[in-house]
């Protein structure tokens, strides 16, 4: 069977526009990171340098309730994506600006929108529903959307590969639809830990998300580099009504001046760990707050799964910080999570770092959203 090759993957972040071209075996045949302020001539020259491109896959942060899977982009889809900007005002405009710029360079090449929220469309109502007035929830689609879905989807597939789990290993007790494809890692209860500047966990059963730590926005959940993670809403209301802090200032502080930066003056976790090792109290507190929220959230995701078979670390911190993995595992021994110090310290990703015979397998997996996007493009566009 022919496989669609030369797929241009477009990932617009806050600091760069990442362009990757993947061949039919998911090998990277072209790569470039451009400044977020895209110069049309530079973008055109870069894309032309990649050679022939057969399809484009765009990472789009928010699909709302409407887009629950990848979709071929046409003018109607583009318009509907723009209407979702209010749900992700910091992220959606960057994605759509990149979409428009690349479409202008490759107007006749089919393009697919791949959503960070779509993987979490399978979360059951009990996990997705906020206990808010019904008229609010219905009027404004207030629910837990979840994010980093492209990363979590790839991790779930790669974890199944590493553990040798296939759809033939399906649990007969699975609560997934009996007439649907059970997906990668059928029967596997996995907590995927995407730890980077932004961070979230996903509880994945049978290759499907059943819970996640981010909610209506990417501000919820874990402590992040500059984002607060979960905060008592009463505290935010108190700051607004009693301290007189306006909403826009609160939003900026929670998004850009909180998290590790608020605790230790920097969002760089590597620096914080080094300062904590040197005995600096502020850095020690930041490390412990980070780990406390991480371990508690892994336990919560495990409860959503009804048990734990594997824990996977990905993202810049998840892949590169042996100390965070080790310290997190030390807090999770009651769940059967252990790491082998020698395996944990080795450099290559995509490996099992748990000791032989451990009841829960602990994995380190390279973040490859580009591979997941290319897979979704192939699902939408036949070769």
C-alpha angles and dihedrals in degrees: 000000000000117000123211107247138187096046115175110217115202119198116175113199133172094262104032148004106242117207121186130172115207125198128214092280092047091256114149108247097169135021138178138158112205130187113271090244095073120214105209095218092050092047092049092048091048094050092045088053090060091065123220115005118197100188141357128225119198125199106225116186100209131037096165117204092314104062110055096158141014116304136193108250119239130154092275093051091047091053092049091049089055090053089061094060093102089064092057108017094164097048112025097064092056092051093048094045089054091047092053094045095050092043089055089055095042104029095158099045115098113245132199129204113222116192133217089208099049097079089061095052087098094063108122120246093253090062098036100047123091117213093241132126111295093232090057094048093048097043097048104023092243107186143121105281101171125205142217084061095146090055094045091048092053092046091052091053095043092047090054089051093049092049095044093240119150137173089268088068092064119150110240087216093060113134094212119115110286094221096050132086105268090217130214120337095016108199092015116130105206135174109204114203113200101187119178136105083313115037139190142155128223128200105216124189121178089352092303129111113243098169141359139185100235115077137181088342136018088255095081130089127016127039106263137188096278102351121092099221116207114002129175104264088217089063091054091048090049091053090050099046104030103028093036095229109159121234096251092053091048090051092050092048095048092046103038111015104039135068115055090344090058092047101042107012094253137065091213104110094190090059091046092052091050091050091047091052087054089056101255106159096211092054092044090055092049091051093049094046089050093049094043092057092042096052094043091051093049088054090050091050089049090054089053089054096045090235141355132258101165141011117202127195120203139154128061095304096033093053100038109034112080088173094059091047092049096045092046091050091050088060093047101052090112087067093051095260115147134153130210107233094218094048092043092056098051117105110229118090126219094063142122111247098179121107119256112280096017111151092227121046114223115206137187112209129181113241106248109169087154091066092048091049091049090050091052091048089055090050090056101037118047118223 
